[in-house]
Amino acid sequence: MRKGQGPLRIRTELRERGISQILIDEALAPYEDQWPERLSEVHDAKYGAIRAESNKELAKRARFLESRGFPSELIRRLLLD
């Protein structure tokens, strides 16, 4: 999480390391309400607080955030609200 990774990527990496889904869910549960804030921090660190001016720029930012493992719903809310 401190490296700017989202919950989807963290879950995938932990599963690849052989950690059970139950343990992953228990470990990530306390952070569920922090993902929107973390997403915003990762976005602002790369792009600043300036909103995207074109659809092309929105798509670029969305792809970056998806590659970091953030859910598309959170990304949509951040970029379009």
MMTF fields as JSON, N, C-alpha, C and O atoms, coordinates in Angstrom:
{
  "mmtfVersion": "1.0.0",
  "mmtfProducer": "UNKNOWN",
  "numBonds": 323,
  "numAtoms": 324,
  "numGroups": 81,
  "numChains": 1,
  "numModels": 1,
  "chainsPerModel": [1],
  "groupsPerChain": [81],
  "chainIdList": ["A"],
  "bondAtomList": [4, 2, 8, 6, 12, 10, 16, 14, 20, 18, 24, 22, 28, 26, 32, 30, 36, 34, 40, 38, 44, 42, 48, 46, 52, 50, 56, 54, 60, 58, 64, 62, 68, 66, 72, 70, 76, 74, 80, 78, 84, 82, 88, 86, 92, 90, 96, 94, 100, 98, 104, 102, 108, 106, 112, 110, 116, 114, 120, 118, 124, 122, 128, 126, 132, 130, 136, 134, 140, 138, 144, 142, 148, 146, 152, 150, 156, 154, 160, 158, 164, 162, 168, 166, 172, 170, 176, 174, 180, 178, 184, 182, 188, 186, 192, 190, 196, 194, 200, 198, 204, 202, 208, 206, 212, 210, 216, 214, 220, 218, 224, 222, 228, 226, 232, 230, 236, 234, 240, 238, 244, 242, 248, 246, 252, 250, 256, 254, 260, 258, 264, 262, 268, 266, 272, 270, 276, 274, 280, 278, 284, 282, 288, 286, 292, 290, 296, 294, 300, 298, 304, 302, 308, 306, 312, 310, 316, 314, 320, 318],
  "bondOrderList": [1, 1, 1, 1, 1, 1, 1, 1, 1, 1, 1, 1, 1, 1, 1, 1, 1, 1, 1, 1, 1, 1, 1, 1, 1, 1, 1, 1, 1, 1, 1, 1, 1, 1, 1, 1, 1, 1, 1, 1, 1, 1, 1, 1, 1, 1, 1, 1, 1, 1, 1, 1, 1, 1, 1, 1, 1, 1, 1, 1, 1, 1, 1, 1, 1, 1, 1, 1, 1, 1, 1, 1, 1, 1, 1, 1, 1, 1, 1, 1],
  "groupList": [{"groupName": "MET", "atomNameList": ["N", "CA", "C", "O"], "elementList": ["N", "C", "C", "O"], "formalChargeList": [0, 0, 0, 0], "bondAtomList": [1, 0, 2, 1, 3, 2], "bondOrderList": [1, 1, 2], "singleLetterCode": "M", "chemCompType": "L-PEPTIDE LINKING"}, {"groupName": "ARG", "atomNameList": ["N", "CA", "C", "O"], "elementList": ["N", "C", "C", "O"], "formalChargeList": [0, 0, 0, 0], "bondAtomList": [1, 0, 2, 1, 3, 2], "bondOrderList": [1, 1, 2], "singleLetterCode": "R", "chemCompType": "L-PEPTIDE LINKING"}, {"groupName": "LYS", "atomNameList": ["N", "CA", "C", "O"], "elementList": ["N", "C", "C", "O"], "formalChargeList": [0, 0, 0, 0], "bondAtomList": [1, 0, 2, 1, 3, 2], "bondOrderList": [1, 1, 2], "singleLetterCode": "K", "chemCompType": "L-PEPTIDE LINKING"}, {"groupName": "GLY", "atomNameList": ["N", "CA", "C", "O"], "elementList": ["N", "C", "C", "O"], "formalChargeList": [0, 0, 0, 0], "bondAtomList": [1, 0, 2, 1, 3, 2], "bondOrderList": [1, 1, 2], "singleLetterCode": "G", "chemCompType": "PEPTIDE LINKING"}, {"groupName": "GLN", "atomNameList": ["N", "CA", "C", "O"], "elementList": ["N", "C", "C", "O"], "formalChargeList": [0, 0, 0, 0], "bondAtomList": [1, 0, 2, 1, 3, 2], "bondOrderList": [1, 1, 2], "singleLetterCode": "Q", "chemCompType": "L-PEPTIDE LINKING"}, {"groupName": "PRO", "atomNameList": ["N", "CA", "C", "O"], "elementList": ["N", "C", "C", "O"], "formalChargeList": [0, 0, 0, 0], "bondAtomList": [1, 0, 2, 1, 3, 2], "bondOrderList": [1, 1, 2], "singleLetterCode": "P", "chemCompType": "L-PEPTIDE LINKING"}, {"groupName": "LEU", "atomNameList": ["N", "CA", "C", "O"], "elementList": ["N", "C", "C", "O"], "formalChargeList": [0, 0, 0, 0], "bondAtomList": [1, 0, 2, 1, 3, 2], "bondOrderList": [1, 1, 2], "singleLetterCode": "L", "chemCompType": "L-PEPTIDE LINKING"}, {"groupName": "ILE", "atomNameList": ["N", "CA", "C", "O"], "elementList": ["N", "C", "C", "O"], "formalChargeList": [0, 0, 0, 0], "bondAtomList": [1, 0, 2, 1, 3, 2], "bondOrderList": [1, 1, 2], "singleLetterCode": "I", "chemCompType": "L-PEPTIDE LINKING"}, {"groupName": "THR", "atomNameList": ["N", "CA", "C", "O"], "elementList": ["N", "C", "C", "O"], "formalChargeList": [0, 0, 0, 0], "bondAtomList": [1, 0, 2, 1, 3, 2], "bondOrderList": [1, 1, 2], "singleLetterCode": "T", "chemCompType": "L-PEPTIDE LINKING"}, {"groupName": "GLU", "atomNameList": ["N", "CA", "C", "O"], "elementList": ["N", "C", "C", "O"], "formalChargeList": [0, 0, 0, 0], "bondAtomList": [1, 0, 2, 1, 3, 2], "bondOrderList": [1, 1, 2], "singleLetterCode": "E", "chemCompType": "L-PEPTIDE LINKING"}, {"groupName": "SER", "atomNameList": ["N", "CA", "C", "O"], "elementList": ["N", "C", "C", "O"], "formalChargeList": [0, 0, 0, 0], "bondAtomList": [1, 0, 2, 1, 3, 2], "bondOrderList": [1, 1, 2], "singleLetterCode": "S", "chemCompType": "L-PEPTIDE LINKING"}, {"groupName": "ASP", "atomNameList": ["N", "CA", "C", "O"], "elementList": ["N", "C", "C", "O"], "formalChargeList": [0, 0, 0, 0], "bondAtomList": [1, 0, 2, 1, 3, 2], "bondOrderList": [1, 1, 2], "singleLetterCode": "D", "chemCompType": "L-PEPTIDE LINKING"}, {"groupName": "ALA", "atomNameList": ["N", "CA", "C", "O"], "elementList": ["N", "C", "C", "O"], "formalChargeList": [0, 0, 0, 0], "bondAtomList": [1, 0, 2, 1, 3, 2], "bondOrderList": [1, 1, 2], "singleLetterCode": "A", "chemCompType": "L-PEPTIDE LINKING"}, {"groupName": "TYR", "atomNameList": ["N", "CA", "C", "O"], "elementList": ["N", "C", "C", "O"], "formalChargeList": [0, 0, 0, 0], "bondAtomList": [1, 0, 2, 1, 3, 2], "bondOrderList": [1, 1, 2], "singleLetterCode": "Y", "chemCompType": "L-PEPTIDE LINKING"}, {"groupName": "TRP", "atomNameList": ["N", "CA", "C", "O"], "elementList": ["N", "C", "C", "O"], "formalChargeList": [0, 0, 0, 0], "bondAtomList": [1, 0, 2, 1, 3, 2], "bondOrderList": [1, 1, 2], "singleLetterCode": "W", "chemCompType": "L-PEPTIDE LINKING"}, {"groupName": "VAL", "atomNameList": ["N", "CA", "C", "O"], "elementList": ["N", "C", "C", "O"], "formalChargeList": [0, 0, 0, 0], "bondAtomList": [1, 0, 2, 1, 3, 2], "bondOrderList": [1, 1, 2], "singleLetterCode": "V", "chemCompType": "L-PEPTIDE LINKING"}, {"groupName": "HIS", "atomNameList": ["N", "CA", "C", "O"], "elementList": ["N", "C", "C", "O"], "formalChargeList": [0, 0, 0, 0], "bondAtomList": [1, 0, 2, 1, 3, 2], "bondOrderList": [1, 1, 2], "singleLetterCode": "H", "chemCompType": "L-PEPTIDE LINKING"}, {"groupName": "ASN", "atomNameList": ["N", "CA", "C", "O"], "elementList": ["N", "C", "C", "O"], "formalChargeList": [0, 0, 0, 0], "bondAtomList": [1, 0, 2, 1, 3, 2], "bondOrderList": [1, 1, 2], "singleLetterCode": "N", "chemCompType": "L-PEPTIDE LINKING"}, {"groupName": "PHE", "atomNameList": ["N", "CA", "C", "O"], "elementList": ["N", "C", "C", "O"], "formalChargeList": [0, 0, 0, 0], "bondAtomList": [1, 0, 2, 1, 3, 2], "bondOrderList": [1, 1, 2], "singleLetterCode": "F", "chemCompType": "L-PEPTIDE LINKING"}],
  "groupTypeList": [0, 1, 2, 3, 4, 3, 5, 6, 1, 7, 1, 8, 9, 6, 1, 9, 1, 3, 7, 10, 4, 7, 6, 7, 11, 9, 12, 6, 12, 5, 13, 9, 11, 4, 14, 5, 9, 1, 6, 10, 9, 15, 16, 11, 12, 2, 13, 3, 12, 7, 1, 12, 9, 10, 17, 2, 9, 6, 12, 2, 1, 12, 1, 18, 6, 9, 10, 1, 3, 18, 5, 10, 9, 6, 7, 1, 1, 6, 6, 6, 11],
  "groupIdList": [1, 2, 3, 4, 5, 6, 7, 8, 9, 10, 11, 12, 13, 14, 15, 16, 17, 18, 19, 20, 21, 22, 23, 24, 25, 26, 27, 28, 29, 30, 31, 32, 33, 34, 35, 36, 37, 38, 39, 40, 41, 42, 43, 44, 45, 46, 47, 48, 49, 50, 51, 52, 53, 54, 55, 56, 57, 58, 59, 60, 61, 62, 63, 64, 65, 66, 67, 68, 69, 70, 71, 72, 73, 74, 75, 76, 77, 78, 79, 80, 81],
  "secStructList": [7, 6, 6, 1, 7, 7, 2, 2, 2, 2, 2, 2, 2, 2, 2, 2, 6, 6, 7, 7, 2, 2, 2, 2, 2, 2, 2, 2, 4, 4, 4, 4, 4, 4, 2, 2, 2, 2, 2, 2, 2, 2, 2, 2, 2, 2, 2, 7, 1, 7, 7, 7, 7, 1, 2, 2, 2, 2, 2, 2, 2, 2, 2, 2, 2, 2, 2, 6, 6, 7, 7, 2, 2, 2, 2, 2, 2, 2, 2, 2, 7],
  "xCoordList": [0.838, 0.0, 0.883, 0.577, 1.959, 2.86, 3.578, 4.044, 3.671, 4.324, 3.383, 3.77, 2.158, 1.194, 0.435, -0.103, 0.385, -0.343, -1.767, -2.014, -2.69, -4.085, -4.443, -3.615, -5.66, -6.075, -6.073, -5.773, -6.4, -6.429, -5.034, -4.842, -4.086, -2.711, -2.124, -1.419, -2.409, -1.906, -2.468, -1.736, -3.771, -4.402, -3.761, -3.47, -3.545, -2.962, -1.554, -1.217, -0.739, 0.63, 0.675, 1.51, -0.214, -0.246, -0.708, -0.171, -1.707, -2.164, -1.046, -0.879, -0.277, 0.835, 1.907, 2.645, 1.993, 2.967, 2.411, 3.075, 1.204, 0.636, -0.125, -0.402, -0.461, -1.21, -2.698, -3.214, -3.368, -4.776, -5.655, -5.332, -6.759, -7.7, -8.251, -8.474, -8.466, -8.995, -8.024, -8.431, -6.748, -5.744, -5.606, -5.422, -5.694, -5.614, -6.782, -6.599, -7.99, -9.181, -9.061, -9.395, -8.585, -8.43, -7.384, -7.558, -6.307, -5.238, -5.647, -5.238, -6.447, -6.821, -8.107, -8.367, -8.9, -10.18, -10.056, -10.881, -9.074, -8.989, -8.709, -8.897, -8.271, -7.896, -8.964, -8.756, -10.096, -11.126, -11.551, -11.762, -11.68, -12.138, -11.02, -11.282, -9.783, -8.649, -8.283, -7.488, -8.842, -8.451, -8.763, -7.927, -9.917, -10.152, -9.118, -8.661, -8.759, -7.756, -6.389, -5.666, -6.053, -4.766, -4.729, -3.705, -5.827, -5.922, -5.67, -4.923, -6.277, -6.098, -4.642, -4.123, -3.989, -2.584, -1.69, -0.788, -1.938, -1.142, -1.352, -0.396, -2.605, -2.916, -2.214, -1.554, -2.354, -1.79, -0.263, 0.354, 0.35, 1.809, 2.327, 3.393, 1.568, 1.988, 1.518, 2.283, 0.276, -0.319, -0.622, -0.987, -0.483, -0.856, -2.366, -3.075, -2.842, -4.265, -5.054, -6.253, -4.412, -5.06, -5.906, -5.446, -7.134, -8.033, -7.59, -7.007, -7.863, -7.554, -8.423, -9.602, -7.841, -8.565, -9.152, -9.959, -8.762, -9.28, -9.601, -9.153, -10.384, -10.704, -9.454, -9.321, -8.545, -7.298, -6.496, -5.957, -6.427, -5.708, -6.42, -5.763, -7.75, -8.504, -8.191, -7.968, -8.176, -7.896, -6.476, -6.251, -5.543, -4.156, -4.043, -3.383, -4.68, -4.644, -5.338, -4.857, -6.473, -7.207, -6.354, -6.318, -5.671, -4.806, -3.685, -3.366, -3.092, -2.029, -2.544, -1.92, -3.679, -4.224, -4.679, -4.551, -5.209, -5.578, -4.341, -4.378, -3.242, -2.015, -1.465, -0.731, -1.809, -1.406, -2.321, -2.031, -3.42, -4.283, -5.457, -5.965, -5.898, -7.079, -8.32, -8.26, -9.445, -10.692, -11.201, -11.073, -11.771, -12.235, -13.316, -13.393, -14.143, -15.19, -14.579, -15.043, -13.555, -12.893, -12.196, -12.215, -11.593, -10.913, -11.92, -11.68, -13.046, -14.09, -14.563, -14.709, -14.8, -15.254, -14.215, -14.561, -12.949, -11.894, -11.764, -11.662, -11.766, -11.499, -12.71, -12.546, -13.908, -15.09, -15.877, -16.717, -15.623, -16.354, -15.626, -16.094],
  "yCoordList": [-1.189, 0.0, 1.253, 2.23, 1.222, 2.378, 2.601, 3.707, 1.569, 1.694, 2.234, 2.365, 2.548, 3.083, 2.013, 2.277, 0.822, -0.273, -0.321, -0.041, -0.68, -0.787, -2.178, -3.088, -2.35, -3.623, -4.786, -5.917, -4.529, -5.62, -6.175, -7.389, -5.297, -5.747, -6.428, -7.43, -5.892, -6.503, -7.907, -8.844, -8.053, -9.377, -10.362, -11.503, -9.919, -10.791, -11.227, -12.407, -10.291, -10.629, -11.567, -12.471, -11.36, -12.256, -13.659, -14.657, -13.728, -15.039, -15.766, -16.975, -15.023, -15.627, -16.165, -17.082, -15.61, -16.07, -17.203, -17.659, -17.653, -18.807, -18.512, -19.425, -17.274, -16.92, -17.157, -16.822, -17.726, -18.075, -16.828, -15.771, -16.984, -15.881, -15.377, -14.178, -16.265, -15.878, -14.952, -13.937, -15.305, -14.456, -13.109, -12.082, -13.117, -11.866, -10.961, -9.772, -11.534, -10.746, -10.163, -8.999, -10.97, -10.491, -9.382, -8.426, -9.502, -8.507, -7.182, -6.121, -7.232, -6.013, -5.363, -4.198, -6.086, -5.563, -4.233, -3.346, -4.063, -2.781, -1.569, -0.43, -1.802, -0.697, -0.336, 0.573, -1.027, -0.829, 0.622, 1.076, 1.349, 2.738, 3.708, 4.885, 3.225, 4.079, 4.078, 4.912, 3.167, 3.062, 4.315, 4.713, 4.955, 6.183, 7.276, 7.958, 7.433, 8.437, 8.071, 8.929, 6.8, 6.339, 6.511, 6.906, 6.218, 6.408, 7.864, 8.155, 8.76, 10.179, 10.597, 11.409, 10.059, 10.375, 9.89, 10.606, 8.68, 8.131, 8.967, 9.288, 9.318, 10.139, 11.489, 11.916, 12.155, 13.494, 13.483, 14.451, 12.411, 12.318, 12.273, 12.811, 11.631, 11.512, 12.7, 13.22, 13.133, 14.131, 15.469, 16.418, 15.567, 16.795, 16.832, 15.903, 17.893, 18.017, 18.571, 18.823, 18.76, 19.317, 18.245, 17.123, 18.594, 17.659, 17.464, 18.364, 16.305, 16.01, 16.873, 17.088, 17.358, 18.254, 17.566, 18.161, 16.329, 15.635, 14.186, 13.657, 13.569, 12.157, 11.292, 10.285, 11.69, 10.949, 10.965, 9.941, 12.124, 12.238, 11.459, 10.835, 11.486, 10.693, 9.205, 8.504, 8.732, 7.321, 6.953, 5.884, 7.834, 7.598, 7.467, 6.56, 8.367, 8.334, 7.085, 6.45, 6.741, 5.546, 4.29, 3.424, 4.187, 3.023, 2.943, 1.862, 4.082, 4.102, 3.599, 2.747, 4.128, 3.747, 2.291, 1.616, 1.805, 0.389, -0.493, -1.558, -0.055, -0.852, -0.911, -1.838, 0.053, 0.058, -0.809, -1.046, -1.284, -2.215, -1.604, -2.177, -0.443, 0.166, -0.228, -0.352, -0.428, -0.815, 0.291, 1.478, -0.111, 0.846, 1.78, 2.934, 1.313, 2.165, 3.333, 4.467, 3.057, 4.13, 5.105, 6.317, 4.569, 5.408, 6.316, 7.512, 5.742, 6.52, 7.668, 8.8, 7.367, 8.414, 9.519, 10.7, 9.141, 10.139, 11.024, 12.245, 10.416, 11.17, 11.939, 12.968, 11.46, 12.093, 12.982, 13.769, 12.87, 13.713, 15.011, 15.834],
  "zCoordList": [0.0, 0.0, 0.0, -0.684, 0.756, 0.803, -0.517, -0.79, -1.335, -2.641, -3.704, -4.866, -3.322, -4.278, -5.033, -6.108, -4.492, -5.127, -4.584, -3.411, -5.458, -5.073, -4.599, -4.653, -4.14, -3.551, -4.539, -4.156, -5.795, -6.766, -7.016, -7.086, -7.148, -7.391, -6.161, -6.281, -4.993, -3.762, -3.615, -3.295, -3.848, -3.756, -4.737, -4.378, -5.961, -6.983, -6.587, -6.691, -6.14, -5.759, -4.563, -4.512, -3.605, -2.456, -2.857, -2.375, -3.745, -4.233, -4.97, -4.816, -5.775, -6.514, -5.571, -5.93, -4.389, -3.399, -2.535, -1.604, -2.84, -2.162, -0.882, -0.104, -0.654, 0.551, 0.295, -0.772, 1.264, 1.081, 0.985, 1.526, 0.289, 0.096, 1.428, 1.593, 2.355, 3.667, 4.393, 4.957, 4.377, 5.026, 4.332, 4.985, 3.021, 2.257, 2.628, 2.892, 2.646, 2.999, 4.4, 4.621, 5.347, 6.719, 6.81, 7.567, 6.048, 6.104, 5.474, 5.945, 4.417, 3.701, 4.219, 3.921, 4.977, 5.465, 6.218, 6.002, 7.079, 7.812, 6.911, 7.338, 5.691, 4.809, 3.777, 2.974, 3.783, 2.764, 2.6, 1.475, 3.688, 3.595, 3.206, 2.958, 3.151, 2.814, 1.327, 0.894, 0.549, -0.863, -1.678, -2.489, -1.509, -2.291, -2.008, -2.926, -0.757, -0.399, -0.979, -1.485, -0.898, -1.437, -2.951, -3.51, -3.604, -5.05, -5.413, -6.347, -4.691, -4.935, -4.735, -5.501, -3.729, -3.472, -4.608, -5.043, -5.085, -6.183, -7.444, -8.149, -7.722, -8.894, -8.8, -9.747, -7.67, -7.517, -7.531, -7.977, -7.054, -7.086, -8.522, -8.822, -9.401, -10.806, -11.645, -12.457, -11.46, -12.351, -11.695, -12.388, -10.402, -9.711, -9.514, -9.9, -8.921, -8.62, -9.807, -9.681, -10.937, -12.12, -12.807, -13.019, -13.151, -13.839, -15.278, -15.881, -15.819, -17.221, -18.126, -17.845, -19.199, -20.092, -21.313, -22.027, -21.563, -22.742, -22.389, -21.372, -23.254, -23.057, -23.167, -22.471, -24.043, -24.204, -22.898, -22.479, -22.269, -20.997, -19.896, -19.062, -19.879, -18.895, -19.054, -18.067, -20.287, -20.555, -20.113, -19.546, -20.375, -19.977, -18.456, -17.949, -17.752, -16.287, -15.75, -14.811, -16.358, -15.918, -16.115, -15.241, -17.253, -17.504, -16.47, -15.975, -16.15, -15.15, -13.801, -13.169, -13.371, -12.071, -12.049, -11.028, -13.172, -13.258, -13.172, -12.555, -13.79, -13.729, -12.31, -11.968, -11.495, -10.095, -9.24, -8.067, -9.816, -9.097, -8.379, -7.415, -8.837, -8.225, -9.012, -10.235, -8.329, -9.001, -9.928, -9.626, -11.046, -12.046, -11.503, -11.925, -10.59, -10.014, -9.231, -9.344, -8.452, -7.707, -8.661, -8.448, -9.695, -10.685, -11.371, -11.534, -11.771, -12.437, -11.553, -12.015, -10.281, -9.358, -9.211, -9.183, -9.118, -8.954, -10.189, -10.071, -11.364, -12.584, -13.111, -13.766, -12.838, -13.425, -12.466, -12.905, -11.187, -10.214, -9.954, -9.168]
}
